[in-house]
Amino acid sequence: MRASYQADSYSRVDPIDAEDRLRQLVRLRGQRGRVLTAADEDKLLEEAVTRLGVSLERAQGILLAETSHRQIALETGLEETATQLIEALAGNRKKLTYQNFEAIAHYYAAQRKIPVDVSRQMVKRLMDEEDIKPAGTGLFLSTRWYRRIRDKKSEA
């Protein structure tokens, strides 16, 4: 006896039913947390295209519509927002102050519901990717606050 979720059963699904199944899958993944990780997003899109027979563009549209309607944040969207904040606050000098760094880290932590320390590591990684430097603080314009943020790799 075949299970109803196997690939053979999906091949006979009409497009409307396939889109409904994708919406249900998005809701199911969104129940665990209010943020849909990039890995979950990729898995949902892959399943929509390969098993449900929905085009990639249509699957992306359904995913965005459903996450917006259910108020589920996409991890990729949060990273893009954090990157835009970093670039905007860094300005033409491409230097981010400690206060702005902390504000972005706390925003990112609140949106992803993760500890601030982990969020700081992620914001530091985004700064490195965008070639944004830390602004110095204090009398000697020290960037010690930035150097003290440990990378995930160095902790392991």
Accessible surface in RSA format (square Angstrom, percent):
REM  Atomic radii and reference values for relative SASA: ProtOr
REM  Chains: A
REM  Algorithm: Lee & Richards
REM  Probe-radius: 1.40
REM  Slices: 20
REM RES _ NUM      All-atoms   Total-Side   Main-Chain    Non-polar    All polar
REM                ABS   REL    ABS   REL    ABS   REL    ABS   REL    ABS   REL
RES MET A   1   243.34 126.0 152.34 100.8  91.00 216.7 130.46 110.9 112.88 149.5
RES ARG A   2   162.62  68.3 142.06  72.4  20.56  48.9  61.87  84.6 100.74  61.1
RES ALA A   3    35.78  32.9  21.74  33.5  14.04  31.9  31.84  44.8   3.94  10.4
RES SER A   4    89.80  75.9  77.63 103.6  12.17  28.0  51.21 109.1  38.58  54.1
RES TYR A   5   142.52  66.5 140.74  80.1   1.78   4.6 100.62  75.6  41.90  51.6
RES GLN A   6    67.53  37.8  63.68  46.5   3.84   9.2  20.08  42.7  47.45  36.0
RES ALA A   7    58.16  53.5  48.93  75.5   9.23  21.0  48.96  68.9   9.20  24.4
RES ASP A   8    61.61  43.2  59.00  58.7   2.61   6.2  13.55  31.9  48.06  47.9
RES SER A   9    35.60  30.1  27.88  37.2   7.72  17.8  28.73  61.2   6.88   9.6
RES TYR A  10    20.65   9.6  18.31  10.4   2.33   6.1   0.42   0.3  20.23  24.9
RES SER A  11    91.05  76.9  52.50  70.1  38.55  88.8  51.14 108.9  39.91  55.9
RES ARG A  12   189.73  79.7 156.60  79.8  33.13  78.9  77.73 106.2 112.00  67.9
RES VAL A  13    26.50  17.4   5.58   5.0  20.92  50.4  10.09   8.8  16.41  44.5
RES ASP A  14    80.11  56.1  72.62  72.3   7.49  17.7  39.83  93.7  40.27  40.2
RES PRO A  15    98.60  71.9  93.12  84.9   5.48  19.9  98.59  81.4   0.01   0.1
RES ILE A  16   120.54  68.6 120.42  89.7   0.11   0.3 120.42  86.7   0.11   0.3
RES ASP A  17    55.36  38.8  53.16  52.9   2.20   5.2  11.80  27.8  43.57  43.4
RES ALA A  18     0.86   0.8   0.86   1.3   0.00   0.0   0.86   1.2   0.00   0.0
RES GLU A  19    21.95  12.6  21.95  16.6   0.00   0.0   0.81   1.6  21.14  17.3
RES ASP A  20    63.47  44.5  62.51  62.2   0.96   2.3  14.59  34.3  48.88  48.8
RES ARG A  21    74.37  31.2  73.37  37.4   1.01   2.4  20.64  28.2  53.73  32.6
RES LEU A  22     0.46   0.3   0.46   0.3   0.00   0.0   0.46   0.3   0.00   0.0
RES ARG A  23    67.85  28.5  67.85  34.6   0.00   0.0  15.07  20.6  52.77  32.0
RES GLN A  24   104.43  58.4  99.47  72.7   4.96  11.8  25.23  53.7  79.20  60.1
RES LEU A  25    37.57  20.9  37.25  26.6   0.33   0.8  37.54  26.4   0.03   0.1
RES VAL A  26     0.10   0.1   0.07   0.1   0.03   0.1   0.07   0.1   0.03   0.1
RES ARG A  27    82.83  34.8  79.78  40.7   3.05   7.3  28.10  38.4  54.73  33.2
RES LEU A  28    99.79  55.6  96.54  69.1   3.25   8.2  97.96  68.8   1.83   4.9
RES ARG A  29    44.17  18.5  40.54  20.7   3.62   8.6   1.02   1.4  43.15  26.2
RES GLY A  30     0.93   1.1   0.00   N/A   0.93   1.1   0.83   2.3   0.10   0.2
RES GLN A  31   140.08  78.3 107.58  78.6  32.50  77.4  39.45  84.0 100.63  76.3
RES ARG A  32   175.77  73.8 133.65  68.1  42.12 100.3  76.83 105.0  98.94  60.0
RES GLY A  33    31.08  38.3   0.00   N/A  31.08  38.3  29.92  82.1   1.17   2.6
RES ARG A  34   105.16  44.2 102.36  52.2   2.79   6.7  50.68  69.3  54.48  33.0
RES VAL A  35    24.40  16.1  11.00  10.0  13.40  32.3  11.00   9.6  13.40  36.3
RES LEU A  36     0.90   0.5   0.71   0.5   0.19   0.5   0.90   0.6   0.00   0.0
RES THR A  37    49.60  35.3  49.60  50.3   0.00   0.0  46.02  61.8   3.58   5.4
RES ALA A  38    33.06  30.4  32.68  50.4   0.38   0.9  33.06  46.6   0.00   0.0
RES ALA A  39    58.01  53.3  48.46  74.8   9.55  21.7  54.78  77.2   3.23   8.5
RES ASP A  40    23.58  16.5  23.58  23.5   0.00   0.0   0.02   0.1  23.56  23.5
RES GLU A  41    25.08  14.4  25.08  19.0   0.00   0.0   2.54   4.9  22.54  18.4
RES ASP A  42    91.56  64.1  86.56  86.2   5.00  11.8  26.78  63.0  64.77  64.6
RES LYS A  43   116.83  57.0 112.52  69.0   4.32  10.3  64.90  58.4  51.93  55.3
RES LEU A  44     1.27   0.7   0.85   0.6   0.42   1.0   1.27   0.9   0.00   0.0
RES LEU A  45    21.12  11.8  20.78  14.9   0.34   0.9  21.12  14.8   0.00   0.0
RES GLU A  46   114.39  65.7 106.13  80.3   8.25  19.7  35.51  68.7  78.88  64.4
RES GLU A  47    38.37  22.0  35.58  26.9   2.78   6.6   7.55  14.6  30.81  25.2
RES ALA A  48     0.00   0.0   0.00   0.0   0.00   0.0   0.00   0.0   0.00   0.0
RES VAL A  49    61.90  40.7  51.24  46.4  10.66  25.7  51.24  44.5  10.66  28.9
RES THR A  50    98.32  69.9  62.94  63.8  35.39  84.3  62.71  84.2  35.61  53.8
RES ARG A  51   107.93  45.3 101.46  51.7   6.47  15.4  10.02  13.7  97.91  59.3
RES LEU A  52     6.51   3.6   0.00   0.0   6.51  16.4   0.51   0.4   6.00  16.1
RES GLY A  53    65.69  81.0   0.00   N/A  65.69  81.0  31.84  87.4  33.85  75.8
RES VAL A  54    11.21   7.4   4.84   4.4   6.37  15.3   9.62   8.4   1.59   4.3
RES SER A  55    62.37  52.7  46.73  62.4  15.63  36.0  47.09 100.3  15.28  21.4
RES LEU A  56    82.26  45.8  78.20  55.9   4.07  10.2  78.20  54.9   4.07  10.9
RES GLU A  57   128.93  74.0 118.99  90.0   9.94  23.7  65.53 126.8  63.40  51.8
RES ARG A  58   117.44  49.3 111.49  56.8   5.95  14.2  39.68  54.2  77.76  47.1
RES ALA A  59     0.00   0.0   0.00   0.0   0.00   0.0   0.00   0.0   0.00   0.0
RES GLN A  60    75.84  42.4  75.61  55.3   0.22   0.5  16.78  35.7  59.06  44.8
RES GLY A  61    35.97  44.4   0.00   N/A  35.97  44.4  31.21  85.6   4.76  10.7
RES ILE A  62     4.88   2.8   1.97   1.5   2.91   7.0   4.28   3.1   0.60   1.6
RES LEU A  63     2.91   1.6   2.91   2.1   0.00   0.0   2.91   2.0   0.00   0.0
RES LEU A  64   101.45  56.5  98.41  70.4   3.04   7.6  98.69  69.3   2.76   7.4
RES ALA A  65    63.21  58.1  50.08  77.3  13.13  29.9  59.36  83.6   3.85  10.2
RES GLU A  66    12.16   7.0  11.35   8.6   0.81   1.9   1.01   2.0  11.15   9.1
RES THR A  67     4.76   3.4   4.53   4.6   0.22   0.5   0.26   0.4   4.49   6.8
RES SER A  68    84.75  71.6  62.67  83.6  22.08  50.9  35.07  74.7  49.68  69.6
RES HIS A  69   134.24  73.4 107.84  75.0  26.40  67.5  73.83  76.1  60.41  70.3
RES ARG A  70    92.83  39.0  83.16  42.4   9.67  23.0  23.76  32.5  69.07  41.9
RES GLN A  71   152.31  85.2 131.71  96.3  20.60  49.0  43.01  91.6 109.30  82.9
RES ILE A  72    11.34   6.5   3.21   2.4   8.13  19.6   3.83   2.8   7.51  20.4
RES ALA A  73    30.03  27.6  19.90  30.7  10.13  23.1  28.88  40.7   1.15   3.1
RES LEU A  74    22.32  12.4  16.83  12.0   5.49  13.8  16.83  11.8   5.49  14.8
RES GLU A  75    24.49  14.1  24.49  18.5   0.00   0.0   2.64   5.1  21.85  17.8
RES THR A  76    53.07  37.7  50.09  50.8   2.98   7.1  45.42  61.0   7.65  11.6
RES GLY A  77    29.42  36.3   0.00   N/A  29.42  36.3  27.91  76.6   1.52   3.4
RES LEU A  78    11.82   6.6  11.16   8.0   0.65   1.6  11.16   7.8   0.65   1.8
RES GLU A  79    47.77  27.4  47.53  36.0   0.24   0.6   8.11  15.7  39.65  32.4
RES GLU A  80   110.14  63.2 105.80  80.0   4.34  10.3  38.93  75.3  71.21  58.1
RES THR A  81    50.25  35.7  49.82  50.5   0.42   1.0  25.94  34.8  24.31  36.7
RES ALA A  82     0.00   0.0   0.00   0.0   0.00   0.0   0.00   0.0   0.00   0.0
RES THR A  83    22.47  16.0  22.47  22.8   0.00   0.0  16.59  22.3   5.88   8.9
RES GLN A  84   118.34  66.2 113.66  83.1   4.68  11.1  37.76  80.4  80.58  61.1
RES LEU A  85    62.89  35.0  61.86  44.3   1.03   2.6  62.62  44.0   0.27   0.7
RES ILE A  86     0.00   0.0   0.00   0.0   0.00   0.0   0.00   0.0   0.00   0.0
RES GLU A  87    77.70  44.6  67.75  51.3   9.94  23.7  23.64  45.7  54.06  44.1
RES ALA A  88    78.14  71.8  45.63  70.4  32.50  73.9  57.62  81.1  20.51  54.3
RES LEU A  89    77.58  43.2  58.85  42.1  18.73  47.1  61.01  42.8  16.57  44.6
RES ALA A  90     6.81   6.3   0.00   0.0   6.81  15.5   0.00   0.0   6.81  18.0
RES GLY A  91    38.94  48.0   0.00   N/A  38.94  48.0  30.83  84.6   8.11  18.2
RES ASN A  92   160.90 111.0 126.70 122.4  34.20  82.3  37.20  89.5 123.70 119.6
RES ARG A  93   178.47  74.9 154.02  78.5  24.45  58.2  77.25 105.6 101.22  61.3
RES LYS A  94   100.71  49.1 100.45  61.6   0.26   0.6  68.75  61.9  31.97  34.1
RES LYS A  95    82.91  40.4  76.27  46.8   6.63  15.8  26.35  23.7  56.56  60.2
RES LEU A  96     0.00   0.0   0.00   0.0   0.00   0.0   0.00   0.0   0.00   0.0
RES THR A  97    53.65  38.2  53.37  54.1   0.28   0.7  50.83  68.3   2.82   4.3
RES TYR A  98    85.24  39.8  85.24  48.5   0.00   0.0  49.05  36.9  36.19  44.6
RES GLN A  99   124.08  69.4 115.18  84.2   8.90  21.2  61.37 130.6  62.71  47.6
RES ASN A 100    41.75  28.8  41.69  40.3   0.06   0.1   0.06   0.1  41.69  40.3
RES PHE A 101     0.33   0.2   0.33   0.2   0.00   0.0   0.33   0.2   0.00   0.0
RES GLU A 102    25.97  14.9  25.97  19.6   0.00   0.0  18.30  35.4   7.67   6.3
RES ALA A 103    60.28  55.4  45.12  69.6  15.16  34.5  54.64  76.9   5.64  14.9
RES ILE A 104     3.08   1.8   2.11   1.6   0.98   2.4   3.04   2.2   0.04   0.1
RES ALA A 105     0.00   0.0   0.00   0.0   0.00   0.0   0.00   0.0   0.00   0.0
RES HIS A 106    89.75  49.1  85.21  59.2   4.54  11.6  61.36  63.2  28.39  33.0
RES TYR A 107    76.99  35.9  69.02  39.3   7.97  20.7  58.95  44.3  18.04  22.2
RES TYR A 108     0.00   0.0   0.00   0.0   0.00   0.0   0.00   0.0   0.00   0.0
RES ALA A 109     5.94   5.5   4.62   7.1   1.32   3.0   4.62   6.5   1.32   3.5
RES ALA A 110    66.66  61.3  45.99  71.0  20.68  47.0  57.48  80.9   9.18  24.3
RES GLN A 111    69.87  39.1  64.56  47.2   5.31  12.7   2.26   4.8  67.61  51.3
RES ARG A 112    37.36  15.7  25.98  13.2  11.38  27.1   0.00   0.0  37.36  22.6
RES LYS A 113   144.29  70.4 109.59  67.2  34.70  82.6  92.29  83.1  52.00  55.4
RES ILE A 114    39.29  22.4  25.84  19.3  13.45  32.4  29.91  21.5   9.38  25.5
RES PRO A 115    89.27  65.1  76.51  69.7  12.76  46.4  88.67  73.2   0.60   3.7
RES VAL A 116    42.48  28.0  39.31  35.6   3.17   7.6  39.31  34.2   3.17   8.6
RES ASP A 117    93.82  65.7  90.00  89.6   3.82   9.0  27.50  64.7  66.33  66.1
RES VAL A 118    48.29  31.8  48.28  43.7   0.01   0.0  48.28  41.9   0.01   0.0
RES SER A 119     0.00   0.0   0.00   0.0   0.00   0.0   0.00   0.0   0.00   0.0
RES ARG A 120    58.25  24.5  58.25  29.7   0.00   0.0  13.40  18.3  44.85  27.2
RES GLN A 121    23.48  13.1  17.92  13.1   5.56  13.2   5.15  11.0  18.32  13.9
RES MET A 122    21.60  11.2  20.58  13.6   1.02   2.4  21.60  18.4   0.00   0.0
RES VAL A 123     0.00   0.0   0.00   0.0   0.00   0.0   0.00   0.0   0.00   0.0
RES LYS A 124    23.50  11.5  23.50  14.4   0.00   0.0   9.10   8.2  14.40  15.3
RES ARG A 125    96.19  40.4  92.09  46.9   4.10   9.8  64.13  87.6  32.06  19.4
RES LEU A 126     4.86   2.7   4.86   3.5   0.00   0.0   4.86   3.4   0.00   0.0
RES MET A 127     0.00   0.0   0.00   0.0   0.00   0.0   0.00   0.0   0.00   0.0
RES ASP A 128    87.06  61.0  63.87  63.6  23.19  54.8  31.39  73.9  55.67  55.5
RES GLU A 129   107.74  61.9  70.82  53.6  36.92  87.9  41.91  81.1  65.83  53.7
RES GLU A 130    54.83  31.5  47.33  35.8   7.50  17.9   3.33   6.4  51.50  42.0
RES ASP A 131    86.44  60.5  82.91  82.5   3.52   8.3  27.12  63.8  59.32  59.2
RES ILE A 132     5.00   2.8   2.10   1.6   2.90   7.0   2.10   1.5   2.90   7.9
RES LYS A 133   110.65  54.0 110.65  67.9   0.00   0.0  70.69  63.6  39.96  42.6
RES PRO A 134    18.73  13.6  14.97  13.6   3.76  13.7  14.97  12.4   3.76  23.3
RES ALA A 135    10.40   9.6  10.21  15.8   0.19   0.4  10.40  14.6   0.00   0.0
RES GLY A 136    24.54  30.3   0.00   N/A  24.54  30.3   1.74   4.8  22.80  51.1
RES THR A 137    49.75  35.4  42.90  43.5   6.85  16.3  30.82  41.4  18.93  28.6
RES GLY A 138    61.36  75.7   0.00   N/A  61.36  75.7  41.80 114.7  19.55  43.8
RES LEU A 139   161.95  90.2 126.19  90.3  35.76  89.9 133.18  93.5  28.77  77.4
RES PHE A 140   177.76  88.9 150.36  93.1  27.41  71.3 156.25  94.7  21.51  61.6
RES LEU A 141   127.02  70.7 114.09  81.6  12.93  32.5 114.09  80.1  12.93  34.8
RES SER A 142    45.16  38.2  37.02  49.4   8.14  18.7  38.91  82.8   6.25   8.8
RES THR A 143    36.31  25.8  34.79  35.3   1.53   3.6  19.31  25.9  17.00  25.7
RES ARG A 144   140.71  59.1 140.42  71.6   0.28   0.7  35.88  49.0 104.83  63.5
RES TRP A 145    33.68  13.5  20.09   9.7  13.60  31.9  25.81  13.8   7.87  12.8
RES TYR A 146    21.24   9.9  21.24  12.1   0.00   0.0  20.86  15.7   0.38   0.5
RES ARG A 147   146.19  61.4 132.01  67.3  14.18  33.8  69.97  95.6  76.22  46.2
RES ARG A 148   151.90  63.8 136.48  69.6  15.42  36.7  38.93  53.2 112.97  68.5
RES ILE A 149    19.13  10.9  12.61   9.4   6.52  15.7  17.28  12.4   1.86   5.0
RES ARG A 150   144.20  60.5 138.66  70.7   5.54  13.2  34.63  47.3 109.56  66.4
RES ASP A 151    72.45  50.7  68.70  68.4   3.75   8.9  13.78  32.4  58.67  58.5
RES LYS A 152   109.35  53.3  99.33  60.9  10.03  23.9  68.87  62.0  40.48  43.1
RES LYS A 153   185.82  90.7 165.97 101.8  19.85  47.3 115.59 104.0  70.24  74.8
RES SER A 154    78.64  66.4  41.41  55.3  37.23  85.8  51.18 109.0  27.46  38.5
RES GLU A 155   110.17  63.3  74.16  56.1  36.02  85.8  34.16  66.1  76.02  62.1
RES ALA A 156   121.97 112.1  53.58  82.7  68.39 155.6  91.18 128.4  30.80  81.6
END  Absolute sums over single chains surface
CHAIN  1 A    10059.4       8430.7       1628.7       5361.4       4698.0
END  Absolute sums over all chains
TOTAL         10059.4       8430.7       1628.7       5361.4       4698.0
